[in-house]
Amino acid sequence: MKTIKDNIKEIEMDQAFHQAIYGIEKEGLRVLNSGELSLAKHPSELGNRSFHPYIQTDFSETQLELITPPLHSIYETNRWLKGIHDVTLRTIPKDEFIWPMSMPVPLPEESIIPIADLDNQDAVAYRNHLAAKYGKNKQMLSGIHYNFELDKEMMRQLYLNQKDYTNLVQFQSFVYLKLARNFLRYRWILTYLLGAAPVVDSSFFKNKKCEMTLPEKYIRSIRCSHFGYANSEDVSISFESVEKYVENLETAVNEGKLSEEKEFYSGVRLRGTKKAREMLEQGISYVELRIFDLNPFSAFGIAEEDMQFIHLFCMLMIYKEESATMAEVEKGKEMSDLVALEYPFDTTHYHQEGIELINQMIKMIQETNGSRDQIDCVQQAKDKLEKPEMTLAARMIKGIEESGDYVSFGMKLAKKYKEESLEKPYIVRGFENMELSTQLLIFDAIKKGITVEILDETEQFLKLSYKNQIEYVKNANMTSKDQYIAPLIMENKTVTKKILASKGFNVPAGEEYHDKSEAEKNYWLYKNKGIVIKPKSTNYGVGISIFKEGANFDAYQSALDFAFKEDSTILVEEFIEGTEYRFFVLDGKVAAILLRTPANVIGDGKQTIKELVSEKNKDPLRGTNHRAPFEEIQLDEIEQLMLKEQGYTTESIPKKDNQVFLRENSNMSTGGDSTDVTDSIDESYKKAAVEMTGIIGARVCGVDLIIPDYNHISTKENPGYTALEANFNPAMHMHAYVSKGEGRPLAMGILKMLFPEII
Amino acid sequence: MKTIKDNIKEIEMDQAFHQAIYGIEKEGLRVLNSGELSLAKHPSELGNRSFHPYIQTDFSETQLELITPPLHSIYETNRWLKGIHDVTLRTIPKDEFIWPMSMPVPLPEESIIPIADLDNQDAVAYRNHLAAKYGKNKQMLSGIHYNFELDKEMMRQLYLNQKDYTNLVQFQSFVYLKLARNFLRYRWILTYLLGAAPVVDSSFFKNKKCEMTLPEKYIRSIRCSHFGYANSEDVSISFESVEKYVENLETAVNEGKLSEEKEFYSGVRLRGTKKAREMLEQGISYVELRIFDLNPFSAFGIAEEDMQFIHLFCMLMIYKEESATMAEVEKGKEMSDLVALEYPFDTTHYHQEGIELINQMIKMIQETNGSRDQIDCVQQAKDKLEKPEMTLAARMIKGIEESGDYVSFGMKLAKKYKEESLEKPYIVRGFENMELSTQLLIFDAIKKGITVEILDETEQFLKLSYKNQIEYVKNANMTSKDQYIAPLIMENKTVTKKILASKGFNVPAGEEYHDKSEAEKNYWLYKNKGIVIKPKSTNYGVGISIFKEGANFDAYQSALDFAFKEDSTILVEEFIEGTEYRFFVLDGKVAAILLRTPANVIGDGKQTIKELVSEKNKDPLRGTNHRAPFEEIQLDEIEQLMLKEQGYTTESIPKKDNQVFLRENSNMSTGGDSTDVTDSIDESYKKAAVEMTGIIGARVCGVDLIIPDYNHISTKENPGYTALEANFNPAMHMHAYVSKGEGRPLAMGILKMLFPEII
């Protein structure tokens, strides 16, 4: 029989062998500031648990289950774990935290522990059954389930390159069963390294159905020992073949030893079908590894290096020549229990076998052209075999002793993790490299249980699914709900103006010119007016001349030349006096109005401008490169020139309450401030902005209006505004975080436009 | 009282004074090859005359009235006149022509001349009244109406800079009445220069109500003389004031001298309101100048230089110090009649006044900073005063004598004009600088009476209006009917593939990579397959490597480097064998399928490749720079290399029927051929293309499928195609004109999608 190792080598599948699909399910209790279990309902803002793909409840109403989608890399899996945590941590009540350990906080009377209040009454009944059979306390243990699938194409190619199995399903079952048995045989090393449940409040075992006494004050993992939850002794399921696995499982259910197949609390479950029986035909698609305690040193329950080690361990379980028998599996269970019960600072009983396993892993990595990182990862595990104080359990004990007790220690970590999540509320960790507006959308989508798939990360292209509906979104608000022609209209300033003017909206008077002589001929139109001369297509201030008081013919000509240098088409427009506001129109309503102010500091009579700028830049809402809602104020040439014109240098000390501007332009990208004025501006302007958007045919639009006095009521005959432009794909994040006034979160509005059903 | 001249000078309105809005209405008989009047119905393809903005019928069913929209320049007006002519000439039956002269062809019995068959029964009744009163023959005279409006802003500024009139409406009436009276006083010079109705078939005057004898065999203009149509002598309308004009007109109607106000056949009509009376309040907006004969030497009835001369003449009529009295207007009428009746080769009776007028025009042009062109235009008129043989009437006589009679001469011109229009059926003259697909759309829109406004010419941005509906169109098929997200999906090849694949459509297997090492790790996926390695974003063949038989690792690595040089993201895709077809999907149906073939020539055993290419390039459907449906075949480096690889040079003589390819790629832009295969390809592929378009959410889409055998029926399980890409804004012109098979005009389909009501 050809070994998998030889098969991989023969057809050069080494790189393929390193690939996998991962999925993490992470349980975690909601706890209060006091270290008590929260008894509050699952937050309604998190949508409906019945089909929420990311945020569910496990046994208890206050036991969160966070779920990552199946992903092709550990990096991806980790980012989703981060993102889902951010959504959860920012949505649960202010005084709630996610308990970072597998062993629960001291629990209240069993009767008070709330069972998850699910729509599905069968699921509730199942939980009641578990409570009755194992006691609620045991069900409050939390852990990580690690789902692991090998590359399908590799599986197919390995299958084709062997003769022992005559169909792919059988071959696949052979591989996964080998993995399962070997995993169960050698799982003790994972218990040693990752076991992280050394202690629990004594009340835990005093509750009925759990009455036991631990052998030591601290062990490696209560949860992974026979004190954790396990099926009764009479449940015995074979991993020898799929047939036996299915048969044993069905018998256990039929005999009432298990209420349902999913009550089988094994370290490994074979997965891929709804019912085990279906596996006989369809085969095993992946395995679910269920032995992992929460790593309290990771904010997300499992560290990236732990995920990598588990992956390499699984690879070895497949790669190994020998395949454990069921007797060895049984032995493995005992070995793991023994390790779980060891005192964490002791060298493990199976140290020698551990070193061998590590050496085998290193050899496998070398033989399959693995990476330096992988070697390092395994090497660290080896170090931990030598130094038990480096294991999770031992490190926890140090922390617990320092803090006084495990609850204080756990709460310290829980609070830290929540604080870290709240520090930059405008980003979704894991997705920081995407645009802020897209992060806002991802956040709200995850929150409401809309399935998010990133189709193209650099292009900000998302696929959103909810129930049976699919919507594609680019850059957070480019969707199927807008007409194709609308952004094309907005992109073209002349066309926008013509269309708005044709419907009686007030736009700056002006014309487009393709050659200078044409523009010269029309000088008479402008000679006594304030005008702006600018290239048609650029938007960044290049080639623009502004004559607030009008231009003489010479100046006019020079300005034409200046603009024509930048573009073959230029615009000559009336200069409009007044303040510019951005109206964010969403689906027929003005969802937000923003006033942007140029970069500035306000004097305190003591600090220099340089110091004031530096202080202002410390705000966590300020950053660089569009990674934060506000950009840091610079002190470059332009700013210094602007200061000079006002008689300042960067070392000047402005008087108390004096506002000093460092820029002329009010763009957020050059350090500007913002004020939300949504509720201040007269309705007549909102009506005009909505009507303009309608004329253009847009549902999402940023309308820039100049309004000298927003209390004056605007009418068709006497409009109080001039419309400067309409912007497609308007920025959303700048409305969500403002310097003054109320932030307007717009992403949920976009989601509601796409999926009117969401609540 | 301040003169207009002084007013213009004082406030430097000279350039504004040169500006105007123009509109041309041009009548013309439909005639047969034989030179007889066509008796056929107005073509139903031209939509509904009840509201057609461009193509109407005048008195007779076979008397076309072509109308330009109001436009700001002579250049614009002329292009519309050309375009409307192209649409008309290509839509009327094959054996019909547009008679190029004001005087009709020999007419049939009056009873046979068909009156326009309009929906509006009042309009039919009015025409019956005219027939009874003036005889049908007189109504068959055709001419040009020239509508002329001064710049409104200039009018406002001139008004503000004077004290004689206390409201703008009165001032405006003063200006237009001055223009009208002076125009009527000096119109004779236009009769002299532009009179073009020297002769008519003798039967014309033998008909009842027209019995007259001309003083000479040839005169300058029968139509402009008292032999043309004129109101009865007792209709006398004053141009002294708006009040008198209105009063006289209403009296004439009340006394039955005119059946309606519009029966007033004056050389000038005051315009701007539906009923004359409304002008008392609203004022005169523009004037309609009605004296112009068709210029048979222009394919469009009036030459651009004639339009310019008329404009300058009108300017002078306003600019002149003196303002004609009504007595002078009466004199002017007699003078014009006299000139109309002169023998065209004679010096005109009013030669001296003519020279003075011309000198005044030159002076005016100089004083108002006019152009060299304008001086030249006026100078030519001066030459014609000296040399009567240069006038239109005289030139016509020469032509008539050469051809034998005026009908032969007119038919020769009519045929020439139609031929010119048909020579390049893929362009709309006047709009040649726009994209071919946009020209196709403009053509069909004009044809169906959809109002076309060019919002941005270089950007191919159109506004289309039909009844109360407005639609904006960019690049011929980017419209409000497509979703914004659809083109964004198509623009991103990876996203398109992911979406299509997720719905079970067959796309080339492959992955996107952001760095080389990632791609190297996946080499195992490709090593035994044909693959294509290419940069993600470029589409022009740069950085692409094709390994039809698979690549070894070294070649694979080099190809990765090659692609990464062009883009930070690259694609490695399965190479698909087979022929590529473009499916044009429009509104849920496959409207056309095209097979594109690389540039090639077919040998005749005699000519060299160079000669064959040159011959092939003579096809009027071939051109350069995308100005024709096919591009000329080049003989540059790439083509020569391609020939060399086949053992040819440009001087080789291929055997008869040997097809020699000059390019590997089948793009139309490099001289490729095309074959329409819409009807050949199995329905199952069309269904797949339509379904893919639906998944993307597009209504207009160019789907590129590779199909090895298009007779094989494609199924979900066993698809006969691989979808390469979906294209937004797919080219339409390449389907309309094909090398082989049936052309598929798609523009009408776009219009029907936009305006389902059109017929």
Chai-1 contact restraints between the chains, C-beta under 6 A:
chainA,res_idxA,chainB,res_idxB,connection_type,confidence,min_distance_angstrom,max_distance_angstrom,comment,restraint_id
A,E12,B,W524,contact,1.0,0.0,6.0,A-B,restraint_1
A,Q15,B,K521,contact,1.0,0.0,6.0,A-B,restraint_2
A,Q15,B,W524,contact,1.0,0.0,6.0,A-B,restraint_3
A,A16,B,W524,contact,1.0,0.0,6.0,A-B,restraint_4
A,L455,B,V495,contact,1.0,0.0,6.0,A-B,restraint_5
A,L455,B,K498,contact,1.0,0.0,6.0,A-B,restraint_6
A,D456,B,N492,contact,1.0,0.0,6.0,A-B,restraint_7
A,D456,B,T494,contact,1.0,0.0,6.0,A-B,restraint_8
A,D456,B,V495,contact,1.0,0.0,6.0,A-B,restraint_9
A,E459,B,N492,contact,1.0,0.0,6.0,A-B,restraint_10
A,F461,B,V495,contact,1.0,0.0,6.0,A-B,restraint_11
A,Y472,B,I485,contact,1.0,0.0,6.0,A-B,restraint_12
A,K474,B,L488,contact,1.0,0.0,6.0,A-B,restraint_13
A,M478,B,Y484,contact,1.0,0.0,6.0,A-B,restraint_14
A,M478,B,L488,contact,1.0,0.0,6.0,A-B,restraint_15
A,T479,B,I485,contact,1.0,0.0,6.0,A-B,restraint_16
A,S480,B,Q483,contact,1.0,0.0,6.0,A-B,restraint_17
A,S480,B,I485,contact,1.0,0.0,6.0,A-B,restraint_18
A,S480,B,G697,contact,1.0,0.0,6.0,A-B,restraint_19
A,D482,B,Y484,contact,1.0,0.0,6.0,A-B,restraint_20
A,Q483,B,S480,contact,1.0,0.0,6.0,A-B,restraint_21
A,Y484,B,M478,contact,1.0,0.0,6.0,A-B,restraint_22
A,Y484,B,D482,contact,1.0,0.0,6.0,A-B,restraint_23
A,Y484,B,Y484,contact,1.0,0.0,6.0,A-B,restraint_24
A,I485,B,Y472,contact,1.0,0.0,6.0,A-B,restraint_25
A,I485,B,T479,contact,1.0,0.0,6.0,A-B,restraint_26
A,I485,B,S480,contact,1.0,0.0,6.0,A-B,restraint_27
A,L488,B,K474,contact,1.0,0.0,6.0,A-B,restraint_28
A,L488,B,M478,contact,1.0,0.0,6.0,A-B,restraint_29
A,N492,B,D456,contact,1.0,0.0,6.0,A-B,restraint_30
A,N492,B,E459,contact,1.0,0.0,6.0,A-B,restraint_31
A,T494,B,D456,contact,1.0,0.0,6.0,A-B,restraint_32
A,V495,B,L455,contact,1.0,0.0,6.0,A-B,restraint_33
A,V495,B,D456,contact,1.0,0.0,6.0,A-B,restraint_34
A,V495,B,F461,contact,1.0,0.0,6.0,A-B,restraint_35
A,K498,B,L455,contact,1.0,0.0,6.0,A-B,restraint_36
A,K521,B,Q15,contact,1.0,0.0,6.0,A-B,restraint_37
A,W524,B,E12,contact,1.0,0.0,6.0,A-B,restraint_38
A,W524,B,Q15,contact,1.0,0.0,6.0,A-B,restraint_39
A,W524,B,A16,contact,1.0,0.0,6.0,A-B,restraint_40
A,G697,B,S480,contact,1.0,0.0,6.0,A-B,restraint_41
